[in-house]
Amino acid sequence: MTGRPARVLWLAKGLGRGGAEQLLVNCARHADRSRYAIEVAYVLPHKDALVPALAAAGVPVHCLGAAPARRWPLRLRALLAERRYDLVHTHMPVPAVAARLLPGRRKLVHTEHNLWERYRLPTRWANALTYGRNDAVIAVSHAVAAGIERRRPGDWLTVVHHGPDLGDAPSGPAARRAARAGLGLPEDALVIGTVGNLTAKKDQATLLAAFALLRREHPNSRLVLVGSGPLEAQLRERAGEGVLFAGSRGDVPALLPGLDVFCLSSRQEGLPVALMEAMTSGLPSVVTRVGGMPEVLDDGVEGRLVPPGDPAELATALKELAADPGLRARMGAAARERSKSFDVAGAQRAIERVYARVLAR
């Protein structure tokens, strides 16, 4: 590798607007191109929303999932043989298992974005049987790392708290007015927002139930759900008045100034990018005490932590913030201050130190 950057392939299942996928874009913008030539490959052709952003960052992208879709592991094998990468950095367990099983010895780094308990049983088994082939593992939170350490302790594991890359995202009163106008929200409404795929893991059903309780005391409140997913029709049936389904959006940083409170009702998380974006935008948050969220938000300081799956507790926390603009302002300021530790450039440097250590072996 002397005299040229190391060739690194980032391998993902899809490039939709999920948090793990957004991390790839954020890190790509801060990669040291003098040392690492980054390329990305993904499996699901219909999940391609972030391909333009990677291309804009100067990252070549390869889609492995053309018809017939079941042949994507063979296309991955051909890509590895053709491009002769020095290191493959996998994200998400299914493509990671494939990379570990393909013939040929190559350096493998894996980022674990979720708790293992989230995966289906066959995925957990395949992951467990091949995990030892990783040369290093990066966990997005200490909560995620704790699950990995039970399976294989040692110094091969590194925790890296990633951060959002909001760039020149708008802020201030003008940005607030523009965000609300774009969403069709009243200027004087109390607006709660959430960002995430509409899935069982994110448990927006509990948030809808909590919002219905909140609205009894604060009828001028609104709830904005940003995201799409398989449970959308079911959630729409449950939603009462004041709920807006905004769909999947590529302009989330521009929408955040229109919110008063950010909320995540998740049952499982690694460390969600959406929460870090909200805190960076100066929003107080009400989130469940799961995964890595308690690592970046202290209860009563930057927001509130509540148990998962409990609409009453979630509603109580939302009511507390709804009733007290001063509390929202103080928690929002604390969140913005805490967010200064969310350093995406520093996260990428930490990842590259893992690369250097693995490649030197």
FIDRENNU-887540 format. One record per residue: residue in three letters; z, x, y of N, C-alpha, C in turn. Coordinates in steps of 0.02 Angstrom, whole numbers, padded with zeros to 5 digits, always signed. Each point is the difference from the previous one (the first is absolute). Example, Ala and Ser with C-alpha at 12.3 -4.5 7.8 and 13.67 -1.06 7.14 Angstrom:
REM FIDRENNU-887540
ALA+00390+00660-00284+00000-00045+00059+00000+00045+00060SER-00036-00018+00053+00003+00042+00059+00037-00039+00055
This chain:
REM FIDRENNU-887540
MET+00000+00041-00061+00000-00041+00061+00000+00043+00063THR+00002+00065-00006+00003+00043+00058-00062-00010+00043GLY+00011-00008+00065-00056-00007+00046-00025-00070+00010ARG+00025-00049-00037-00021-00069+00010+00059-00046-00007PRO-00003-00058+00032+00054-00048-00009+00003-00024-00072ALA+00060-00016-00022+00008-00030-00067-00030-00070+00000ARG-00037-00017-00052-00029-00067-00006+00052-00046-00031VAL+00015-00054+00036+00051-00047-00022-00030-00070-00003LEU+00011-00034-00056-00022-00070-00007+00061-00045+00002TRP+00000-00048+00046+00049-00054+00000-00029-00058-00040LEU+00036-00022-00051-00025-00051-00045+00044-00063+00005ALA-00031-00056+00017+00036-00063+00009-00034-00056-00037LYS+00036-00054-00011-00029-00059-00033-00046-00037+00047GLY+00021-00009+00062-00041-00035+00049+00013+00028+00069LEU-00041-00021+00048+00008+00021+00069+00004-00062+00045GLY+00037-00050-00023+00014-00058+00041+00054+00015+00051ARG+00023-00051+00035+00047+00011+00055+00073-00003-00023GLY+00015+00029-00057+00069+00006-00022+00033+00060+00030GLY+00067+00002-00005+00037+00055+00030-00017+00068-00030ALA-00004+00003-00067-00016+00064-00032-00068+00025+00020GLU-00048-00045+00005-00068+00018+00020-00001+00024+00073GLN+00038-00034+00043+00002+00021+00070+00029+00069+00008LEU+00046+00019-00045+00027+00067+00003-00054+00053-00009LEU-00049-00015-00042-00055+00048-00010-00037+00012+00065VAL-00014-00054+00036-00035+00007+00064+00042+00040+00049ASN+00064-00018+00005+00045+00035+00046+00002+00075-00015CYS+00008+00016-00064+00005+00071-00019-00066+00037+00010ALA-00055-00035-00012-00066+00032+00008-00011+00024+00071ARG+00026-00038+00047-00009+00018+00071+00038+00063+00019HIS+00049+00018-00041+00042+00058+00016-00006+00056-00051ALA-00047-00004-00045-00009+00052-00051-00023+00066+00032ASP+00023+00054-00028-00022+00067+00022-00066+00016-00033ARG-00054-00012+00035-00067+00008-00030-00017+00074-00011SER+00035+00044+00033-00013+00071-00012+00026+00023-00068ARG+00047-00039-00029+00029+00018-00064-00020-00048-00056TYR-00014-00063+00018-00013-00050-00052-00059-00044+00019ALA-00049-00002-00043-00058-00044+00007+00013-00063-00039ILE+00015-00055+00035+00023-00061-00031-00059-00047-00014GLU-00002-00029-00059-00045-00054-00017+00041-00056-00032VAL-00027-00061+00001+00036-00057-00028-00045-00036-00050ALA+00028-00022-00056-00035-00042-00048+00043-00061-00013TYR-00033-00058-00010+00036-00061-00014-00037-00041-00052VAL+00036-00046-00032-00027-00035-00059-00029-00069+00017LEU+00034-00039+00042-00019-00070+00011-00047-00006+00060PRO-00064-00015-00013-00049-00001+00055+00013-00053+00052HIS+00033-00055-00019+00012-00054+00048+00058+00015+00046LYS+00040+00051-00016+00055+00020+00044-00022+00062+00038ASP-00039-00011+00053-00031+00055+00036+00012-00003+00075ALA+00049-00038+00023+00009-00011+00072+00013+00064+00038LEU+00030+00050-00032+00019+00061+00035-00051+00056-00008VAL-00055-00013-00035-00052+00051-00007-00027+00023+00067PRO-00015-00045+00047-00024+00023+00066+00049+00046+00036ALA+00065-00016-00005+00050+00041+00033+00003+00070-00030LEU-00007+00006-00065-00002+00066-00032-00063+00038+00020ALA-00056-00036+00002-00062+00032+00020+00005+00026+00072ALA+00032-00040+00043+00010+00021+00070+00043+00062+00005ALA+00045+00008-00049+00043+00059-00002-00035+00059-00032GLY-00062-00008-00020-00039+00054-00029+00014+00013-00073VAL+00022-00052-00036+00018+00007-00070-00054-00033-00043PRO-00034+00037-00044-00049-00030-00046+00036-00047-00049VAL-00031-00058-00013+00030-00051-00043-00048-00016-00058HIS+00027-00003-00061-00039-00016-00060+00027-00063-00032CYS-00043-00049-00010+00019-00061-00036-00017+00007-00073LEU+00050-00008-00044-00010+00008-00072-00014-00065-00036GLY+00005-00056+00035+00002-00065-00034-00064-00039-00002ALA-00057+00033+00007-00063-00038-00004-00009-00028-00071ALA-00041-00052-00005-00010-00033-00065-00034+00048-00049PRO+00018-00001-00064+00056-00038-00027+00067+00032+00018ALA+00047-00041+00024+00062+00026+00028+00041+00040-00050ARG-00004-00018-00064+00043+00033-00050-00018+00074-00009ARG-00056+00021+00028-00021+00070-00008+00028+00046+00054TRP+00045-00025+00042+00024+00042+00054+00034+00064-00024PRO+00036+00001-00057+00029+00064-00021-00054+00053-00015LEU-00057-00022-00026-00054+00047-00013-00029+00026+00066ARG-00004-00044+00050-00024+00023+00065+00049+00049+00032LEU+00064-00013-00011+00050+00047+00024-00008+00068-00034ARG-00010-00001-00065-00010+00063-00037-00060+00038+00027ALA-00054-00036+00013-00060+00032+00026+00011+00028+00071LEU+00037-00037+00040+00015+00024+00068+00042+00063-00002LEU+00050+00001-00043+00042+00060-00006-00041+00061-00023ALA-00046-00012-00046-00041+00055-00024-00048+00024+00053GLU-00027-00046+00038-00050+00018+00051+00032+00035+00060ARG+00056-00026+00024+00030+00025+00062+00049+00057-00012ARG+00024+00006-00061+00044+00057-00018+00059+00007+00048TYR+00038-00054+00005+00058+00000+00044+00053+00049-00025ASP+00035+00030+00047+00055+00044-00017+00063-00040-00016LEU+00005-00060+00029+00061-00041-00009-00019-00073+00008VAL+00030-00042-00042-00010-00072+00004+00067-00031+00018HIS+00001-00038+00054+00061-00033+00023-00008-00074-00012THR+00037-00027-00047-00008-00070-00020+00050-00046+00036HIS-00023-00061+00011+00040-00053+00030-00011-00062-00043MET+00054-00032-00020-00002-00061-00042-00011+00019-00073PRO+00035-00033-00045+00007+00025-00068-00062-00003-00044VAL-00041-00052+00007-00057-00006-00046-00050+00058+00008PRO-00026+00013+00061-00044+00058+00006+00036+00066-00015ALA+00066+00003+00013+00037+00061-00015+00000+00014-00075VAL+00011-00052-00040+00000+00008-00073-00068+00025-00023ALA-00054-00028+00028-00067+00022-00020-00010+00074+00016ALA+00021+00021+00059-00010+00070+00019+00040+00047-00045ARG+00059-00022-00022+00040+00043-00043-00030+00006-00070LEU-00035-00052-00022-00026-00001-00068-00069+00032-00007LEU-00037+00008+00055-00067+00029-00005+00004+00073-00022PRO-00049+00022-00039+00002+00069-00024-00009+00050+00057GLY+00024+00060-00012-00004+00052+00051+00067+00008+00034ARG+00017+00061+00014+00064+00014+00033-00010+00004+00075ARG+00036-00041+00037-00004+00001+00073+00069-00012+00028LYS+00011+00021+00061+00064-00010+00032+00006-00073+00021LEU+00057-00031-00015+00011-00070+00013+00064-00010+00041VAL-00008-00036+00055+00057-00022+00041-00004-00076+00003HIS+00057-00033-00006+00001-00073+00002+00050-00024+00052THR-00020-00049+00041+00046-00033+00045+00022-00066-00029GLU+00065-00008-00007+00029-00063-00026+00020-00042+00061HIS-00033-00058+00005+00010-00045+00057+00049-00056-00015ASN+00014-00012-00063+00040-00059-00019+00051+00018-00054LEU+00048-00045-00007+00047+00006-00055-00037-00016-00065TRP+00016+00037-00053-00034-00010-00064+00008-00071-00025GLU+00056-00032+00016+00013-00067-00025-00053-00050+00023ARG-00036+00016+00053-00051-00046+00025-00061-00002-00046TYR-00012+00053-00036-00061+00004-00041+00005-00043-00063ARG-00056-00024-00022-00002-00037-00063+00016+00047-00057LEU+00024-00029-00055+00024+00040-00056-00053+00049-00026PRO-00063-00020-00012-00050+00049-00023-00010+00058+00048THR+00002-00016+00065-00007+00053+00051+00059+00047-00002ARG+00060-00027-00008+00059+00043-00004-00003+00047-00060TRP-00022-00027-00057-00006+00041-00060-00051+00056+00009ALA-00059-00019+00026-00053+00050+00010+00022+00053+00050ASN+00034-00023+00052+00026+00046+00051+00050+00049-00032ALA+00047-00028-00038+00053+00042-00030-00029+00051-00048LEU-00050-00020-00039-00028+00045-00050-00040+00057+00030THR-00025-00009+00061-00043+00051+00030+00032+00034+00060TYR+00058-00023+00022+00030+00024+00062+00013+00075+00000GLY+00016+00027-00058+00015+00070-00006-00058+00046+00016ARG-00060-00028+00004-00058+00041+00016-00006+00013+00075ASN+00039-00035+00040+00000+00014+00072+00031+00069+00013ASP-00031+00037+00045+00029+00064+00021+00053-00010+00053ALA-00005-00055+00037+00050-00017+00050-00005-00074+00015VAL+00056-00028+00022+00002-00071+00019+00031-00006+00069ILE-00029-00043+00041+00026-00016+00067+00023-00072-00002ALA+00062-00013+00022+00026-00067+00005+00005-00020+00073VAL-00016-00063+00016-00001-00022+00070+00069-00017+00026SER+00050-00003-00044+00068-00013+00022+00048+00028-00052HIS+00063+00007+00019+00051+00023-00047+00012-00052-00054ALA-00008-00064+00017+00008-00053-00050-00053+00007-00055VAL-00061+00014+00019-00053+00011-00049+00014+00063-00040ALA+00022+00052+00034+00014+00063-00034+00054-00007-00053ALA+00050-00042+00014+00055-00008-00048-00025-00025-00067GLY-00049-00046+00001-00027-00024-00063-00039+00053-00037ILE-00034+00044+00036-00038+00053-00033+00046+00052-00030GLU+00053+00017+00035+00046+00052-00023+00033-00019-00066ARG+00007-00065-00013+00029-00021-00064-00046+00018-00058ARG-00064+00008+00015-00049+00014-00053-00013+00075-00009ARG+00001+00036+00056-00011+00072-00005+00031+00035+00060PRO+00061+00023-00005+00032+00034+00056-00032+00068+00011GLY+00009+00026+00059-00025+00067+00014-00028+00006+00070ASP-00022+00061+00018-00024+00013+00067-00073-00017+00009TRP-00030-00034-00048-00070-00020+00006-00008-00060+00046LEU+00056-00032+00020+00000-00062+00038+00018+00013+00073THR-00040-00027+00045+00011+00007+00072-00001-00069+00033VAL+00049-00014+00042+00000-00063+00038-00032+00013+00068VAL-00050-00040+00017-00033+00005+00065+00000-00069+00032HIS+00037-00008+00054-00003-00062+00039-00062+00004+00044HIS-00049-00040-00016-00060-00002+00040+00014-00038+00066GLY-00048+00000+00043+00007-00037+00062-00064-00034+00019PRO+00005-00048+00046-00060-00034+00024-00039+00045+00048ASP-00062-00017+00010-00042+00036+00047-00029-00052+00048LEU+00040-00019+00049-00021-00054+00045-00045+00024+00056GLY-00005+00066+00008-00046+00027+00050+00016-00027+00070ASP-00051-00028+00032+00008-00028+00067+00008-00075-00002ALA+00039-00025-00048+00010-00072-00006+00030-00028+00065PRO-00023-00058+00021+00024-00028+00064+00073-00021-00004SER+00032-00002+00058+00069-00022+00004+00011-00029+00070GLY+00058-00031+00008+00017-00027+00065-00020-00073+00009PRO+00015-00029+00058-00013-00071+00012-00073-00021-00009ALA-00046+00042+00023-00071-00018-00007-00020-00003-00073ALA+00024+00048-00040-00015+00000-00072+00031-00061-00034ARG+00059-00020+00023+00033-00059-00028-00042-00063+00014ARG-00022-00007+00062-00040-00058+00018-00066-00001-00039ALA-00031+00058-00007-00064+00003-00035+00008-00017-00074ALA+00054+00025-00031+00012-00014-00071+00012-00074-00011ARG+00040-00031+00043+00015-00071-00008-00062-00042+00013ALA-00039+00019+00050-00061-00038+00014-00048+00005-00059GLY-00006+00059-00029-00045+00009-00056+00021-00040-00061LEU+00064-00011-00008+00026-00039-00057+00010-00073+00017GLY-00010-00019+00062+00009-00069+00020+00073-00020+00002LEU+00044+00046+00020+00072-00013+00001+00023-00014+00071PRO+00047-00046+00009+00026-00014+00067+00037+00061+00029GLU-00004+00007+00066+00033+00056+00033+00076-00003-00010ASP+00029-00061-00001+00072-00006-00002+00029-00009-00069ALA-00041+00005-00052+00025-00011-00068+00039+00061-00025LEU+00048-00011-00044+00032+00054-00036-00043+00013-00062VAL-00028+00060-00005-00049+00014-00052+00028+00051-00050ILE+00001-00020-00062+00019+00044-00056-00064+00017-00038GLY-00008+00062-00018-00061+00020-00035+00015+00042-00062THR-00045-00005-00048+00004+00041-00060-00069+00024-00017VAL-00005+00058-00032-00063+00030-00019+00004+00021-00073GLY-00046-00024-00040+00000+00019-00071-00045-00045-00041ASN-00021+00026-00057-00040-00041-00045+00039-00061-00023LEU-00034-00055-00008+00033-00063-00020+00008+00000-00076THR+00053+00033-00023+00013+00010-00071+00073-00016-00015ALA+00016-00005-00064+00069-00014-00020+00047+00055+00022LYS-00023+00062-00001+00041+00056+00020+00025-00007+00072LYS-00044-00023+00044+00019-00007+00071+00041-00063+00013ASP-00004-00049-00044+00044-00059+00001+00001-00035+00068GLN-00060-00015+00025-00003-00038+00063+00027-00071-00010ALA+00005-00024-00062+00028-00067-00012+00072-00004+00026THR+00039+00052-00011+00069+00001+00026+00000+00001+00076LEU-00047+00036+00031-00005+00002+00072-00018-00069+00028LEU-00046-00035-00033-00018-00067+00023+00060-00047-00003ALA+00040+00005-00053+00059-00043-00006+00051+00017+00054ALA+00009+00065+00014+00047+00021+00052-00024-00023+00069PHE-00066+00005+00011-00027-00021+00065+00010-00075+00011ALA-00007-00039-00053+00012-00072+00007+00072-00014+00023LEU+00048+00040-00026+00070-00007+00021+00008+00022+00073LEU-00032+00054+00018+00003+00024+00069-00027-00051+00049ARG-00055-00031-00018-00035-00045+00046+00041-00063+00016ARG+00048-00016-00043+00043-00057+00015+00041+00012+00064GLU+00018+00062+00011+00039+00018+00060-00043+00028+00056HIS-00058+00027-00018-00045+00029+00049-00070-00028-00010PRO-00010-00061+00021-00064-00034-00014-00061+00032+00033ASN+00012+00042+00050-00055+00034+00034-00020+00065-00034SER+00028+00014-00057-00016+00063-00034-00065-00006-00039ARG-00031+00058-00011-00062+00005-00038+00007+00056-00051LEU-00037-00008-00055-00001+00052-00052-00072+00019-00013VAL-00015+00065+00005-00067+00026-00011-00001+00042-00064LEU-00042-00019-00047-00009+00038-00061-00067+00036+00003VAL+00003+00066+00003-00061+00041+00000-00010+00027-00070GLY-00058-00015-00030-00015+00023-00067-00036-00053-00040SER-00025+00020-00056-00033-00046-00046+00020+00018-00070GLY-00015-00045-00047+00018+00015-00069-00002-00061-00044PRO+00016+00008-00064-00009-00053-00049+00045-00061+00010LEU+00054+00007+00038+00046-00056+00009-00012-00039+00065GLU-00055+00014+00033-00010-00031+00066-00001-00076-00004ALA-00038-00028-00047-00003-00074-00004+00069-00030-00014GLN+00037+00031-00045+00067-00025-00016+00046+00004+00060LEU-00003+00055+00038+00042+00008+00058-00019-00049+00055ARG-00063-00013+00008-00022-00049+00051+00028-00069-00016GLU+00004-00017-00064+00028-00065-00018+00074-00005+00018ARG+00035+00057-00003+00072+00000+00015+00014+00003+00075ALA-00048+00024+00038+00012+00013+00071+00008-00064+00039GLY+00049-00002+00043+00009-00057+00045-00030+00014+00068GLU+00024-00036+00051-00026+00009+00067+00020+00068+00028GLY-00043+00026+00044+00015+00062+00034-00020+00063-00037VAL-00034-00008-00057-00019+00058-00041-00075+00014+00009LEU-00016+00063+00015-00069+00021+00009-00018+00052-00053PHE-00052-00014-00038-00028+00048-00048-00056+00037+00036ALA+00011+00063+00016-00047+00038+00041-00052+00037-00042GLY+00008+00002-00066-00047+00034-00043+00008+00075+00001SER-00043+00035-00036+00001+00072-00002-00029+00026+00066ARG+00036+00046+00033-00020+00023+00066-00003+00076+00002GLY-00049+00026+00036-00004+00071+00011+00030+00022+00066ASP+00028-00048+00038+00027+00015+00066+00075-00015+00004VAL+00036+00013-00053+00072-00015-00001+00037+00034+00057PRO-00012+00064+00017+00038+00030+00056-00009-00038+00066ALA-00058-00032+00009-00011-00038+00061+00034-00068-00002LEU+00015-00025-00061+00034-00064-00006+00075+00006+00007LEU+00028+00056-00018+00073+00008-00001+00033-00014+00067PRO-00030+00020+00057+00034-00016+00064+00009-00074+00012GLY-00036-00042-00035+00007-00072+00009+00059-00030-00037LEU+00035+00041-00040+00056-00025-00040+00066+00011+00036ASP+00050-00040-00017+00069+00011+00022+00042+00032-00054VAL-00014-00018-00063+00038+00025-00057-00049+00013-00057PHE+00009+00056-00034-00039+00014-00060+00042-00015-00061CYS-00032-00023-00054+00038-00020-00059-00038+00019-00063LEU+00037+00024-00050-00027+00010-00067+00050-00030-00050SER-00025-00046-00041+00043-00034-00049-00013+00027-00070SER-00023+00061-00006-00022+00029-00063+00055+00002-00053ARG-00021-00009-00062+00045+00010-00057-00002+00072-00025GLN-00055+00035+00013-00007+00070-00020-00039+00036+00055GLU+00018+00062+00012-00036+00042+00048+00010+00073-00019GLY-00047+00042+00022+00011+00071+00000+00029+00017+00068LEU-00044+00011+00049+00019+00004+00070-00059-00027+00039PRO+00003-00062+00024-00060-00032+00028-00021+00028+00067VAL-00065+00015+00005-00028+00022+00063+00009-00053+00054ALA-00005-00064-00019+00005-00054+00049+00067+00002+00037LEU+00055+00015-00035+00065+00004+00032+00001+00058+00050MET-00026+00057-00021-00001+00058+00045-00043-00013+00061GLU-00056-00034-00008-00042-00018+00057+00039-00046+00048ALA+00035-00050-00028+00037-00046+00042+00055+00036+00039MET+00035+00046-00033+00054+00037+00034-00029+00045+00054THR-00057+00031-00014-00033+00042+00050-00021-00041+00060SER-00017-00063-00011-00019-00044+00054+00060-00029+00038GLY+00060+00018-00021+00060-00022+00035+00023-00069-00017LEU-00014-00022-00062+00021-00066-00022+00065+00004-00041PRO+00046-00047+00011+00056-00007-00047-00026-00032-00064SER+00030+00017-00056-00026-00024-00064+00055-00030-00042VAL-00019-00051-00038+00043-00028-00051-00036+00011-00066VAL+00029+00041-00044-00033+00018-00062+00049-00002-00058THR-00026-00004-00060+00043-00002-00059+00024+00070-00018ARG+00058+00002-00031+00031+00063-00019-00029+00023-00067VAL-00062+00022+00001-00033+00022-00061-00038+00065+00014GLY-00012+00038-00053-00040+00061+00005+00025+00047+00053GLY-00047+00027+00038+00017+00049+00051+00016-00029+00068MET+00000-00066+00008+00011-00028+00067+00069+00017+00028PRO+00054-00001-00040+00065+00021+00028+00003+00073+00021GLU-00050+00040-00021-00001+00070+00019-00023+00011+00073VAL-00035-00050+00028-00026+00008+00067+00027-00052+00049LEU+00035-00051-00025+00028-00052+00044+00073-00010-00018ASP+00043+00009+00049+00072-00010-00009+00017-00071+00021ASP+00037-00035-00043+00019-00069+00014+00041-00004+00063GLY-00021-00042+00047+00035-00009+00063-00020+00048+00054VAL-00044+00048-00015-00022+00049+00050-00073-00014+00020GLU-00046+00011-00046-00071-00013+00014-00022-00070-00022GLY+00045-00036-00032-00016-00066-00026+00052-00022-00049ARG-00020-00043-00046+00045-00027-00050-00028+00011-00070LEU+00044+00017-00047-00016+00004-00070+00030-00060-00036VAL-00039-00033-00042+00023-00060-00035-00018+00007-00074PRO+00034-00036-00044-00018+00002-00071-00068-00033-00012PRO-00037+00023-00050-00064-00032-00014+00009-00069-00032GLY-00049-00042+00008-00001-00065-00033+00053-00049+00024ASP+00025+00008+00061+00053-00042+00026-00021-00029+00068PRO-00032-00059+00001-00023-00029+00063+00056-00012+00050ALA+00059-00020-00023+00055-00015+00046+00022+00063+00037GLU+00009+00055-00036+00020+00063+00032-00054+00025+00048LEU-00062-00006-00021-00055+00021+00043-00002-00042+00064ALA+00010-00066-00008+00000-00044+00058+00058+00016+00047THR+00058+00016-00027+00057+00017+00042-00014+00061+00043ALA-00031+00051-00030-00016+00060+00038-00053-00015+00053LEU-00050-00040-00017-00051-00018+00049+00030-00040+00057LYS+00046-00046-00016+00032-00040+00053+00040+00044+00048GLU+00033+00051-00028+00039+00045+00043-00044+00033+00052LEU-00058+00024-00021-00045+00033+00048-00035-00051+00045ALA-00015-00058-00028-00034-00051+00040+00044-00022+00059ALA+00065-00003-00011+00046-00026+00051+00019+00051+00053ASP-00018+00063-00009+00026+00053+00044-00055+00048+00021PRO-00034-00014+00056-00052+00047+00023+00026+00070+00013GLY+00062+00006+00024+00029+00066+00012+00007+00040-00064LEU+00021-00034-00053+00006+00034-00065-00069+00023-00025ARG-00049-00043+00009-00068+00020-00020-00023+00062+00039ALA+00014+00001+00064-00020+00058+00041+00036+00063-00022ARG+00066-00005-00014+00037+00060-00020-00023+00025-00068MET-00010-00045-00047-00023+00021-00066-00071+00027+00003GLY-00042-00030+00042-00068+00025+00007-00002+00070+00029ALA+00043+00013+00050+00004+00067+00028+00025+00050-00051ALA+00049-00020-00040+00025+00044-00053-00053+00014-00052ALA-00039-00051-00015-00054+00008-00050-00052+00050+00026ARG-00018-00006+00064-00049+00047+00028+00027+00071-00002GLU+00065+00008+00015+00031+00066-00002+00001+00028-00071ARG+00018-00043-00048+00001+00022-00071-00069+00019-00023SER-00051-00033+00026-00068+00012-00023-00026+00069+00019LYS+00035+00034+00044-00022+00067+00019+00003+00048-00060SER+00039-00020-00050+00003+00041-00061-00057-00015-00048PHE-00040-00052+00014-00057-00016-00042-00059+00042+00023ASP-00011+00055-00032-00049+00049+00023-00056+00006-00051VAL-00056-00033+00011-00054+00002-00049-00029+00070-00006ALA-00005+00035+00056-00025+00069-00003+00047+00044-00040GLY+00066-00009+00010+00048+00038-00038-00001-00018-00074ALA-00013-00064-00015-00006-00021-00070-00059+00034-00033GLN-00056+00005+00035-00058+00033-00030+00013+00074-00009ARG+00036+00031+00046+00017+00070-00010+00044+00009-00062ALA+00047-00047-00011+00043+00004-00059-00042-00007-00063ILE-00048-00046+00000-00044-00008-00057-00040+00063-00013GLU-00024+00031+00053-00040+00061-00008+00042+00058-00025ARG+00065-00001+00015+00044+00051-00029+00006-00009-00076VAL+00000-00063-00022-00001-00013-00072-00066+00026-00030TYR-00055-00013+00033-00065+00025-00024+00002+00076-00007ALA+00024+00034+00051+00001+00073-00001+00042+00026-00058ARG+00057-00032-00011+00044+00021-00055-00033-00010-00068VAL-00034-00057-00008-00034-00014-00064-00059+00046-00011LEU-00039+00011+00052-00060+00042-00008+00017+00074-00011ALA+00059+00020+00022+00020+00070-00007+00023+00016-00071ARG+00012-00051-00041+00027+00012-00068-00055+00027-00045
